[in-house]
């Protein structure tokens, strides 16, 4: 048990007071609502950091928020590990949270004010690392959850980073390049003081790409000098790594290959349905069909399509890149988005946003394997439904870790002023993903738990060990 051999425990933080919230909008009322005072004016819960009620209304049917989902899975693993509540509070809360205003004049000639966030969750294992997402639903609570996931993800695949996440609540799909650039430069300028190649290294996420990273790098350079290692996921011509754009999708495919091995499933007998056809979903689709799998269904925000004979993933990607609509793709039949989940297939890949597999639709999934290409796609209630049906679920902190692994490779190349070719990058990625998958598989088998619980336990143990060695979080 952790409480018996890791030394004196407390709820304090590292050298900056890990667990202390740095929110611009926190109020006394927020703190009191989160942790009520006792009669003597003391907070009763070990976690005394405020969580500001900064949640956008959740329009979807998911029964829990991203933060609540991560907390549920974290607590289940922490209970099994015997992590004391005070130490648990240190890991659950963020080292630093920054919220800034991003005022930008858009093409309607009006000034629009967006909110930008950067949450640095835990740095015990190395510099903070995590993506920047642009989406109208971005809010502080979601970014908190994703930053915590990054801490666990980097620990699970054993790269020397902590966890962070950021975002701006702007509708990226409705903005032109000039507007996206102005938002990026304004946001970067306001958070540049907490970034750096040895502090915090952003990367692309939903709604951002290599071009956004190039603007971030350039804006940072105006203040601190040219430093390519300050971001990853850059264009190759500016120090990016070959293979980075496809890395998350390729990592999903490596996860499929390991899961298929365990179940005796072969690509030529594997039908795949993919929910979400952005960067992760499209690369996953192309690479899966290259293996010999049959893509029978795809969905995105505009709808879904189905073909029992198989969908040409490359042709579909070209169709959508040319501003075509998914339902207008001529070689497949339009279906409802929820109908995609009920398709007969061996593998269902959740590569959209969080909370898309929930209590209301989980029972309709008919796959043998569910692979989480997105962050937090499955709520706890849905997770239980799928487990009861005997499905193998490859959890997000394992399945979609390919992006951060190759981000690590890019960072190393930038710091050492060397370059690797794509073949070398992909081989290194495959080795790292296979190792992580088999560690999770072995622990799940040995402990008699799900892969998700095994993954969380491994990650938490590694973070705790780094904290103990550094003397963070109340360790003596």
C-alpha positions in Angstrom: 0.0 0.0 0.0 1.3 3.4 -0.9 0.7 4.9 2.6 3.0 2.4 4.2 6.3 2.8 2.2 6.4 6.1 0.4 7.2 8.2 3.4 5.1 11.1 5.1 2.3 12.2 2.9 0.5 15.5 2.5 -1.7 17.5 0.2 1.0 20.1 -0.6 2.5 20.5 -4.0 5.9 20.6 -5.6 8.1 23.7 -5.7 5.3 25.8 -7.1 2.6 24.3 -4.9 1.3 21.6 -7.1 -2.4 21.3 -6.7 -2.9 25.1 -6.3 -5.2 26.5 -8.9 -4.1 29.6 -10.8 -7.4 30.8 -12.2 -8.2 34.4 -13.1 -11.8 33.9 -12.3 -11.8 32.1 -9.0 -13.9 33.5 -6.2 -14.5 32.7 -2.6 -17.9 31.4 -3.5 -16.3 29.0 -5.9 -14.0 27.7 -3.2 -16.7 27.3 -0.7 -18.9 25.5 -3.2 -16.2 23.0 -4.0 -15.1 22.3 -0.4 -17.4 23.6 2.4 -15.9 24.9 5.6 -16.5 23.2 8.9 -17.6 25.1 12.1 -14.0 26.0 12.8 -13.4 27.4 9.4 -11.2 24.6 8.0 -11.7 22.8 4.8 -12.6 19.1 5.4 -11.3 17.6 2.1 -7.6 17.3 1.4 -8.0 19.0 -2.0 -8.4 22.6 -1.1 -7.8 24.0 -4.6 -10.9 25.6 -6.2 -12.4 24.2 -9.4 -14.0 27.1 -11.0 -17.4 26.4 -12.4 -16.2 27.1 -16.0 -18.1 24.6 -18.0 -19.9 25.3 -21.3 -23.3 23.7 -21.4 -22.7 20.1 -22.7 -25.0 19.7 -25.7 -24.5 16.0 -26.1 -26.1 13.0 -24.4 -23.1 11.9 -22.4 -24.0 11.5 -18.8 -20.7 12.8 -17.3 -18.2 15.5 -18.2 -14.7 14.8 -19.4 -13.3 15.8 -16.0 -15.7 13.5 -14.1 -14.9 10.6 -16.5 -11.1 10.9 -15.9 -11.7 11.3 -12.1 -13.8 8.1 -12.1 -11.2 6.0 -13.8 -8.4 7.6 -11.8 -10.1 6.9 -8.5 -10.9 3.3 -9.5 -7.1 2.7 -10.1 -6.0 4.7 -7.0 -8.4 2.7 -4.8 -6.7 -0.5 -5.9 -3.3 1.0 -5.4 -4.1 2.3 -2.0 -3.1 5.9 -2.8 -4.0 8.1 0.3 -6.5 10.9 -0.3 -4.1 13.7 0.3 -1.6 12.4 -2.3 -4.5 11.5 -4.6 -5.5 15.2 -4.5 -2.1 16.3 -5.6 -2.2 14.1 -8.7 -5.8 14.8 -9.5 -5.4 18.6 -9.5 -3.2 20.8 -11.7 0.2 22.4 -11.0 -0.9 25.6 -12.8 -4.0 26.8 -14.7 -3.9 29.9 -16.9 -6.9 31.5 -18.5 -6.5 34.5 -20.8 -8.7 36.6 -23.1 -8.1 36.4 -26.8 -9.6 39.5 -28.5 -9.5 39.3 -32.3 -11.1 41.3 -35.1 -12.8 38.9 -37.5 -13.9 39.4 -41.1 -17.3 40.7 -40.0 -15.3 43.8 -38.8 -16.3 43.1 -35.2 -14.1 42.4 -32.2 -14.7 38.9 -30.8 -13.3 37.9 -27.4 -12.5 34.2 -27.0 -11.1 32.4 -23.9 -7.7 30.7 -24.1 -6.5 28.1 -21.6 -3.3 26.3 -20.7 -3.4 23.8 -17.9 -0.1 22.3 -16.7 -1.0 19.3 -14.8 2.1 17.5 -13.5 5.8 17.9 -14.3 7.3 15.1 -12.1 8.4 13.1 -15.1 9.6 16.0 -17.3 8.5 19.2 -19.1 4.8 19.7 -19.6 3.6 18.3 -22.9 0.2 18.5 -24.5 -1.9 19.7 -27.5 -3.7 22.9 -28.3 -7.3 22.5 -29.5 -9.5 25.1 -31.2 -13.2 24.2 -30.8 -16.3 26.2 -29.7 -16.9 23.7 -26.9 -13.4 24.1 -25.3 -13.7 25.1 -21.6 -11.5 25.0 -18.6 -13.0 21.8 -17.2 -12.4 19.9 -20.4 -8.8 21.2 -20.6 -8.2 20.1 -17.0 -9.3 16.6 -17.9 -7.2 16.4 -21.0 -4.1 17.7 -19.2 -4.5 14.9 -16.6 -4.9 12.3 -19.4 -1.6 13.6 -20.9 0.2 13.1 -17.6 -1.0 9.5 -17.5 -0.4 8.9 -21.2 3.2 10.1 -21.2 3.9 7.9 -18.2 2.3 4.9 -19.7 4.4 5.0 -22.9 7.4 6.0 -20.8 8.4 9.3 -22.5 10.1 11.9 -20.2 7.2 14.5 -20.2 4.6 15.7 -17.8 1.1 16.5 -18.9 -0.5 19.7 -20.1 -3.3 20.8 -22.5 -4.6 24.0 -23.9 -7.2 25.5 -26.2 -9.2 28.4 -27.4 -13.0 28.3 -27.6 -13.2 29.5 -31.2 -15.1 27.8 -34.0 -12.0 26.8 -36.0 -14.0 25.3 -39.0 -15.7 28.7 -39.6 -12.6 30.8 -39.5 -10.2 31.6 -42.4 -6.4 31.3 -42.3 -5.9 35.0 -41.4 -8.3 34.8 -38.5 -6.7 31.6 -37.2 -3.3 33.2 -37.4 -4.4 36.2 -35.4 -6.0 34.1 -32.7 -2.9 31.9 -32.5 -0.5 34.8 -32.2 -2.6 36.6 -29.6 -3.0 33.4 -27.5 0.7 32.5 -27.8 1.8 36.0 -26.8 -0.3 35.7 -23.6 1.0 32.3 -22.5 4.6 32.5 -23.8 6.0 33.1 -20.4 5.1 29.6 -19.2 6.2 27.9 -22.5 9.7 26.7 -23.5 11.5 23.6 -24.7 12.4 22.7 -21.1 9.1 24.0 -19.6 6.0 23.3 -21.7 5.9 22.1 -25.3 2.5 22.4 -27.2 1.5 20.3 -30.1 -1.5 20.1 -32.5 -4.9 18.7 -31.4 -8.5 19.0 -32.6 -8.9 22.1 -34.8 -5.2 22.8 -35.1 -2.4 21.6 -37.3 1.2 22.0 -38.4 0.5 25.6 -39.6 -0.8 26.6 -36.3 2.3 25.2 -34.6 4.4 27.2 -37.1 2.7 30.4 -36.0 3.1 29.6 -32.4 6.8 28.9 -32.8 7.3 32.1 -34.7 5.4 34.2 -32.1 7.4 32.6 -29.3 10.6 33.4 -31.3 9.8 37.1 -31.3 10.0 37.1 -27.5 12.6 34.5 -26.7 14.6 33.8 -29.9 14.2 31.1 -32.5 13.6 27.8 -30.6 12.2 25.0 -32.8 11.8 22.6 -29.9 9.2 24.9 -28.2 6.5 23.1 -30.2 6.1 19.8 -31.9 3.9 18.8 -34.9 5.5 21.6 -37.0 5.9 21.5 -40.7 8.9 19.3 -41.7 10.6 22.3 -43.3 10.6 24.1 -40.0 12.1 21.2 -37.9 9.1 18.9 -37.8 9.5 15.2 -37.8 8.6 12.9 -40.7 5.6 10.7 -39.6 4.3 13.1 -37.0 1.1 14.0 -38.9 0.0 10.3 -39.2 1.5 9.3 -35.8 -1.7 9.2 -33.7 -3.5 7.2 -36.3 -0.5 4.9 -36.8 -0.5 4.3 -33.1 -4.1 3.3 -33.2 -3.2 0.8 -35.9 -0.4 -0.6 -33.8 -2.9 -1.0 -31.0 -5.2 -2.9 -33.4 -2.5 -5.2 -34.4 -1.7 -6.1 -30.8 -5.4 -6.6 -29.9 -6.0 -8.7 -33.0 -3.0 -10.9 -32.1 -4.6 -11.6 -28.7 -7.9 -12.5 -30.3 -6.6 -14.4 -33.3 -8.1 -11.9 -35.7 -6.5 -11.2 -39.1 -6.8 -8.0 -41.2 -8.4 -9.8 -44.2 -11.3 -10.8 -41.9 -11.5 -7.5 -40.1 -14.3 -5.1 -40.8 -13.8 -1.6 -39.3 -16.2 1.3 -38.5 -14.6 4.6 -37.6 -16.4 7.4 -35.7 -14.7 10.6 -36.6 -12.7 11.3 -39.8 -10.4 14.1 -38.8 -6.7 13.7 -38.6 -6.8 10.6 -36.4 -9.7 8.9 -38.1 -8.6 9.5 -41.6 -5.0 8.3 -41.1 -6.3 5.3 -39.1 -8.6 4.4 -42.0 -5.9 4.7 -44.6 -3.4 2.6 -42.7 -6.0 0.0 -41.6 -7.1 -0.6 -45.3 -3.4 -0.8 -46.3 -3.1 -3.7 -43.8 -6.0 -5.4 -45.6 -8.9 -4.5 -43.3 -12.3 -3.5 -44.8 -13.6 -0.1 -43.9 -17.4 -0.6 -43.8 -18.5 2.7 -42.1 -17.4 6.2 -41.4 -19.0 9.2 -39.6 -18.1 12.8 -39.0 -20.0 15.9 -37.9 -22.0 16.0 -41.1 -23.3 12.4 -41.0 -22.3 8.9 -41.7 -21.8 6.4 -44.6 -21.8 2.6 -45.0 -20.6 0.1 -47.6 -20.5 -3.6 -47.0 -18.1 -4.0 -49.9 -15.7 -1.5 -48.3 -14.9 2.2 -48.6 -11.7 3.5 -50.3 -10.2 5.5 -47.4 -7.8 7.4 -49.7 -10.5 8.4 -52.1 -12.8 9.5 -49.2 -10.0 11.6 -47.8 -9.5 13.3 -51.1 -13.3 13.9 -51.4 -13.5 15.6 -48.0 -10.3 17.6 -48.6 -12.0 19.1 -51.6 -14.8 20.4 -49.4 -17.1 17.5 -50.3 -19.7 16.3 -47.8 -19.5 12.8 -46.3 -23.1 12.0 -47.3 -22.3 13.0 -50.9 -19.5 10.5 -51.3 -20.7 8.5 -54.3 -19.4 5.0 -53.4 -21.2 4.5 -50.1 -24.8 4.7 -48.7 -25.7 7.5 -46.3 -26.8 6.3 -42.9 -27.6 8.0 -39.5 -24.7 8.7 -37.2 -26.1 6.5 -34.5 -26.6 3.7 -37.1 -22.8 3.6 -37.6 -22.4 2.2 -34.1 -24.8 -0.7 -34.8 -22.9 -1.9 -37.9 -21.7 -5.4 -38.0 -17.9 -5.1 -37.7 -15.0 -6.6 -35.8 -13.4 -3.2 -34.8 -15.1 0.0 -33.8 -12.7 3.0 -33.5 -13.9 6.0 -31.6 -11.9 8.9 -33.1 -14.3 11.9 -32.6 -14.7 14.0 -29.5 -15.2 13.0 -25.8 -18.4 11.4 -24.5 -19.5 9.9 -27.9 -20.0 6.4 -26.4 -22.4 6.8 -23.5 -25.1 4.9 -21.7 -27.7 5.7 -24.4 -25.9 4.1 -27.3 -23.1 1.7 -26.0 -25.4 -1.3 -26.1 -25.8 -0.9 -29.9 -22.1 -1.5 -30.6 -21.6 -4.9 -32.1 -17.8 -5.0 -32.5 -15.3 -7.4 -30.8 -12.8 -4.6 -30.2 -13.3 -1.0 -29.3 -10.3 1.2 -29.8 -10.3 4.8 -28.4 -8.6 7.0 -30.9 -10.1 10.1 -29.2 -9.6 11.3 -25.7 -12.4 10.3 -23.2 -14.8 8.9 -25.8 -16.4 6.4 -23.4 -18.2 7.3 -20.3 -18.0 5.1 -17.2 -21.5 3.8 -17.7 -20.8 2.9 -21.3 -17.5 1.3 -20.3 -19.3 -1.1 -18.0 -21.9 -1.9 -20.7 -19.2 -2.8 -23.2 -17.3 -4.8 -20.6 -20.4 -6.8 -19.7 -20.8 -7.6 -23.4 -17.3 -9.1 -23.4 -15.7 -6.5 -25.7 -12.0 -5.8 -25.6 -11.5 -2.0 -25.0 -8.2 -0.5 -25.8 -8.2 2.7 -23.7 -7.3 6.1 -24.9 -4.2 6.7 -22.9 -2.7 3.7 -24.7 -4.4 3.6 -28.1 -3.9 7.3 -29.1 -0.4 7.8 -27.5 1.3 7.6 -30.9 1.1 11.4 -31.3 3.0 12.2 -28.1 5.6 9.4 -28.8 6.5 11.0 -32.1 6.3 14.4 -30.6 9.0 13.2 -28.2 11.0 12.0 -31.1 10.6 15.5 -32.8 11.7 17.3 -29.6 14.8 15.1 -29.3 15.7 15.7 -33.0 15.3 19.5 -32.5 17.4 19.5 -29.3 20.2 17.4 -30.8 20.0 19.1 -34.3 19.7 15.7 -36.0 17.1 14.3 -38.4 15.6 10.8 -38.7 13.8 9.5 -41.8 10.2 8.4 -41.6 11.0 4.7 -41.7 13.2 5.1 -38.5 10.5 7.2 -36.8 7.8 4.6 -37.6 9.9 1.7 -36.4 10.7 3.5 -33.1 7.0 4.3 -32.7 6.0 0.7 -33.3 8.5 -0.6 -30.7 7.3 1.9 -28.1 3.6 1.1 -28.7 4.1 -2.7 -28.7 6.0 -2.5 -25.4 3.3 -0.3 -23.7 0.5 -2.5 -25.0 2.1 -5.7 -23.8 2.9 -4.2 -20.4 -0.8 -3.3 -20.0 -1.9 -6.7 -21.4 0.3 -8.6 -18.9 -0.8 -6.5 -15.9 -4.5 -6.9 -16.9 -4.0 -10.6 -17.2 -2.1 -11.0 -13.9 -4.4 -8.7 -11.9 -7.6 -9.9 -13.5 -8.6 -6.3 -14.4 -9.6 -4.5 -17.6 -6.9 -3.0 -19.8 -8.1 0.5 -18.9 -7.6 -0.1 -15.2 -4.3 -1.8 -15.8 -3.2 1.2 -17.9 -4.2 3.7 -15.3 -2.5 1.8 -12.5 0.8 1.6 -14.4 0.7 5.3 -15.2 -0.1 6.3 -11.7 2.7 4.2 -10.2 5.2 5.8 -12.6 4.0 9.3 -11.8 4.1 8.6 -8.0 7.6 7.2 -8.3 8.9 10.3 -10.0 7.2 12.5 -7.4 8.7 10.5 -4.6 12.2 10.8 -6.1 11.8 14.6 -6.7 10.3 15.2 -3.3 7.0 16.6 -4.8 3.5 16.4 -3.4 4.4 16.2 0.3 6.9 13.3 0.1 9.7 13.7 2.6 
